[in-house]
Amino acid sequence: MSDERRGAWVVLGGVHLINGTRTRTDDDPLVLVRVPPLEEVRPSTTAVVRWADLGTCEAVALTTGGRLLGRVLVQGDQLFEDGFAGPALRPLVGSANSALVPLCYLSEHPGGGYYGYARIRAHIEDACFVRSTAEPVGHGGVDQLRWLDGILTAHQTYVLPLGNHHLYFRNHFKGTELEYKYTLDPAPDIWEAGMEVLRALRAGELPGCRPEYHEDFQIWYYDNHLFDVLGPESQRGYASFIPSTDGKNILKRKWFAEDSFARREELTHGVDVTPDGYADHLTGELGLTVRAMPPFRRVRYDVQCESLRTGHIYGVFFDHCQLLDAPDVVLSQCEIEYLRSRNLLDAEEGEVVAEMDRVDAWVRGFLADRGWAKERTFYSKRTFLRDVLAARPELEPGR
């Protein structure tokens, strides 16, 4: 079977079929909506269905027991109406069963059977599905429903990650930051730079990657009080205080002797100390040897890039750091960082770095084409501030 002839379906049904809010019966209606294959690579990890993009679809309604209820052609943007089955479907499923939700996405395998994708998020305009079956399930015609038990079993197997409030499932390098950096010179307007990257990802210029589903862009703007941590190599790195809205601080601690790709990282929330006590907290409470660095304001625009093939999510950050006491001193950078993975099935950790390198190569070309940067570095904020003080020692706090 050629790729063009393989089938793909969005399956609609009562939400109780996956969350158990009431008992399943053989009379529960299902609607199989045939759609164009939506995975960029087959099988992929993530599939996103945008109802308005589907056009005219064939929908088959039947019960979970296999009884045919009817067939109809329906426009994708009319499948739902305010969260209920649209007018074309309602006569088939009955008004009592009109609260249909997207249950799963099916992708036909050329050797028979179907890959199943569990629905993790659904909105009026679209829905996001993540592959839940490592191998095809349910050989035979899609309307024979031989895939149904396998799909529902997969939902139960992964009920914890599918229902978690973060809506992503794992971090393959928990407690470790993986990051490439580029120093931007000349420094662009980072808002425009971020918007250009976001637009390029939406247009598919990085094959197999798109902006993260409904989490594509974030804005950060805060002051940062950084201390260079000295002493034994096992302690070296930096500690920085980020004031928070409750009057307390987030303490960010990173461990590294030299600037590098992988660095141990830890965040502590709710640190109750005023700026005058930052150094005492580090030296007294934590027993560290530190040197205060000039405080700076950080403005950062985060473009979140999701690999539809693997489910790994990477940040493309545009970062502007400006000293509070010397606004003419600025560090402008672009950073590529591994954030997390939204996949249910096992994945090799080496794949995280391989995919990150592919994203990085694309970003490097993007920056080089605009004359902003060509060389990848690991140049840290700590090293930047050290360099500033070497050139302008009068900026050292306490002088």
Secondary structure by P-SEA (a helix, b strand, c coil): cccccbbbbbbbcccccccccccccccbbbbbbbbccccccccccbbbbccccccbbbbbbbcccccccbbbbbbccccccccccccccccccccccccccccbbbbbbccbbbbbbbbcccccccccccccccccccccccccccaaaaaaaaaaaaccccccccccccccccccccbbbbbbccccaaaaaaaaaaaaaaacccccccccccccbbbbbbbbbbbbbbcccccccbbbbbbccccbbbbbbbbbcccccbbbbbbbccccccccaaaaaaaaccbbbbbbcbbbbbbbbbbbbbcccccbbbbbcbbbbbbcccccbbbbbbbbbbccccccccccaaaaaaaaaaaaaaaaaaaaaaccccccccccaaaaaaaaaaacccccccc
